[in-house]
Amino acid sequence: MVFHKVLVEIHVSTSSFHCDYHGSGSGSFTYTLAQNLNFHLKKGNYIAVKNVHFPKTSKSIEFQMYFGAYSDQVDETKMKTFTANFYSMDELCRILSTFANNYFEQNIKNVTIQKQLDSLQICDDFSSPHREHVCSNSMDIENTLLIKYEYGKFTIVVNPELKLVISSNLARFLGMKSAMLDSYTITEKLGKSELELIKNCTKLIKFQQATKFYRFVSDERCFFNLPKEKNISFVFNDIIESFCILKNGSRFNIFFQYDLDKPHATSDIISVRELVTENIKSLKFTVYDSNMDACKFNFDPKTNPIEFTLVFFSN
């Protein structure tokens, strides 16, 4: 499709006083236009979008942790409770390492580290089986604890004279299924599936090794944005017809979709739709997740705005 003339461009920001946010959990906005578009538009013109900006979302997890000598006897009373607020998996790793080394510093000081591990390196390439690649990507190991996120998986490396203990909800988030299953006795596992054991696990999960340097790796890839969170749809009512029909018969006028893992913060046009009216006084739009449920933002769109530029064309 060839566009002959740009009629008008409008920058939309949810922080603008022209934009009304219809409340937490609704995902809906009404943007009242400051200018009358009737002089520019007619039915059959086109609307496109570019310069989309969606605020970086954060996650929060409350968990329990203990870090100390391998010989320490650990129960619920020795665990400390923390809350981590993070914008990426890498940031979560830094937070966990900081909590372990700072809040349990006295525990570590009481342990004589017999083996210095600074010079050791372990392969950090999970893209293919170890026997099939040269270990060009490796990481240096600190003397006490290393937590790292790479290729969609977490790696936890603990000095053999120390132990890290975390609550099951954190282990579940880190994808440490094997460590969770190892926390059960044979009797406790009888008659239960692995999925059931992992889902219902409330045990303290221990990361330790008595005689050699050891690492623990996520059993599955873990991503910051869940499948239902990563792809969002912007639905515009009244001005376009681009129906998406769900199995239950619901219809949505999807103007454009946005992948949070692959932001489009460029001037590239990412969607074009034909206008069904020239009488546009306001824009009513709703943001949906991949399940087509209204987004429940963990940020305030008035202070941390969603922004995009609308471009109106004639053909």
N, C-alpha and C positions, 0 to 999 in steps of 0.2 A: 504494500500500500504506500502510495506517494502522498505526502502532505505538502500542499502548496503554500499555506500561510498559517503562521502562529497567530491566533486571535488575541489571546490573553494568557498570562501565567499568574497563578495564585499560590503563594506560600501559606501552607496550613500548619499551624502549631497548636497543640492542645494547651499550651501555656497562655495563649492569647486571650484577651478579654472578650474576643468575638466567639470563643469556644466554650460551650457548656458541657461539663462532664456529668453524666447522669448517675454517678454514684459507684461505690466500690462493688465489684462483682458483676456490673452490668456490661462493662466494656464498650459502652455507647457514648457518642458525642453528637452535638449539634453545633456546626460552625456557621455562624451568620455572616454572610458576605458583606464586606464594607462597600462594595461597588455593585451597581446594577449591570448584570451581564446581558440583559435583553438587547442592548445595543450592539453586542458583539456576536451573539450566538443565534443559531437557528437549528431546528430539528434536523438531524442527519449529520451535524458536525461531530467531532470526535473529542474525547477526553483521554489524556494519558497522564502517567505519573512518573516522577523522577526524584532524585535526591531524598530518598527515604531514609529516615533515621529513627531507629527504635532504641529506647534507653537500654543500657546494659543491665541485665537483671542479676539479682543476687539470690543466694540460697542461704539457709540457716539450718544448723543441726546442733542439737544439745546432746551431749554424750558424757560418758565417764572414762577416766584414764588413770593408769598407774604406770610409772616407769622407775625401775630400780634394779637391785641385784637379782641375779638368776635364782639365788637361794631364798629370796623373800617369799614368805607365805602371804598371799594376797586374797582378801575377801572384799565384800562390799564396803566395809568400814574404812578401808584404806584407799578406796577410789575417790578421785576428785571430779567434780562436775564442771564442765566447760560448755560454752556456746561459741560456735564458730560461724561467723558471717563472711561469706566469700563470693567472689565474682568469677572464679575459675577454679579448675581442679588444681592447677599449679599453686594458686594462692592457698587453697586448703592444705596442701602439703606443707607449705611454709608455716602455716598457723599451727598444725599438729606438731611439727618439729619444735617450734618455739615453746608451745605448752609443755612438751615432754622435757626439754632441756632446762627451761627456766623454773617451772613450778616444782620440779622434782630434782633440782640441782643438788640438794643435800644428800639425797639417796645415791646419786651418781658419785659424789665426792667420797662416800664411804666405801666405794668399790675400787680396789686396786686393779687398774687395767693392765693385764699381763701382756697383752698383744696389741701393739699399735697398728691400726688398720689404715692409716693415711695412704700408704703406698699401694694398697690393694685396689684392683679394679675388677668389676664384674660386667659382663656383657649386658647391654641395655637395649638390645635390638630384638623386639618381639614380632617383627614383620614377617619372619619366616623361621622354620625350625633351626635350632642352633647349629646343627651339623651342615646346614646348607648355605651359610654365609660366613664371611670374614668379620671378626669382631672389631669393626672400625668405630663403632659407636659404643663407648663404654663410659662408666662413671666412677669417680673416685669415692671412696667410702670414708666417712668420718669415723672417729674413734668410738662413738656411742650409738648413734641412730641415724639412719637416712630414710626419708620418705619421699618418693618421687613419682610423678605421673608422666607416662610416655606411651605413645601408640595406643591410647585408650585404656591403659591398665596402670594400676598403682603397684609400686614396689616398696616393700618395707624390709629394711636390712637392720638387724639388731646385733650389736656386739655379743659374742658368745657368753660373756660374763654378766650380761644384763637381760632383762625381760621387759617387754611392753605388754600391757594388759589394757584392753579397751572394751567398751560395752558392745553388745551384739548389734545395736542399731547402726553404730559407726562401721563395724565390720561388714554389715550387710550393704551399706552405702559404698564401701570400698571394693565390693565384689569378692571378698575373701571367703568364699563358700567352703573351701576345703578346711580352712582353720575353724570355721563354725562347726562343721561336721565332726572334726577331731575333738571338739569339746564334749561330745556325747560318749557315754559308755556303750558297749555292745548291747546291753540290756535295754537301754533307753532308745536304741535305734530299731528294736524289733517291731515289725509290723507297720513301720512308718516310712514314707517316701522321703527322699532327700529334699524335695521341694517343701514338704510339710515341716521337716526338721528345721530348715533354714528360715522359713516364714515365721515359725513360732518360737524361735530361739531367744532366750532371755539370759543366757549364760555369759560369764566373763570370758572373753576370747584372748588367749595368750599367744604371744609371738616370742619364742625363745628357742635356744639351741645350746646344749651343754658343752659339746666338745669341738664344734667347728663353726666357722662363720656361715651364716645361713640367711637366705632371703625368702620372702613370701611375696607372691605375685597374684594379682586378681585372677580369678578363674574365668571371668568374662569381661568383655570390654565395658567400661563405665563412661558415660557421657554426661556433661554438665546439663544439657537440655534433654529431657526425656522426649521420646517420639511425639507425644501429644503436645509438647511445649515448643518444639523447635520450628515448626511450620505454622505460621499464623496467616489468617485471611482477613482482608479488609472488605467488608460488605457495605455497599452504598445503596441506599434506597431511593427510589423515585426518579433517578436521572439516567440509569442504564438498565439494560436487560441482558444479563449474562448468567443464566440460572445454573446453579449446581443443585441437583436433586438427590437427596439421600434416600436410603432404603425405606425409611419411615414416611417418605413422601414430602418431607420438608424441603423448601426451596430457598436458595440464598443467591442474592445478586452479588457475586464475588467480583470486585473490581480488580484487585491484585493480591498476590500472595508473597510472603516474605519469609526467607529462611534465616533464622537467628544465628545459625552456624556459618552462614555465608552472606554477610551484610552487603548491601548494594550501595554504599555511601558514595555514589558517583552521579554524574549527570546523565547516565544512560537511561533511556526510556525502558521501563520494565513491563508496562501493560498499556494496551490501547482498547478503548471501548467506544461504541457509537452512542451518542446522546439520544434519548427518547423524548426530550423536552428542551425548550429554550428558556423556559421560565424557571430560573434557578435563583432563589433568594437565600437558600441555606443548604448546607450539606449535612445530611444525617448519615453517620456511619458507625459501624460496630466492629470491634476486633474480636475474632474467634480463634480458638486453638485448633489443632489438627482434628479433634473430635467434633468440631463445630459447636463447641460450648463457648459461651461468652468468656473472654479472658478475665481472670482475676489478677490484676496487676499487683506485684509486690513493691511497687513504687508509686509515687504520686504523680500522675500525668500533668498536673498543673505546675509542679516545680521541676519535674524531670520529663520534659515533653516528648511526645511522639510528633515527628515532623515529616512533611513531604511537600513536594511542589506539584500542583496540577497544571497541565498544559492543555489548552483548548485549541484544536486545529480545525481548519476547513480542508476539504479535499478537492 
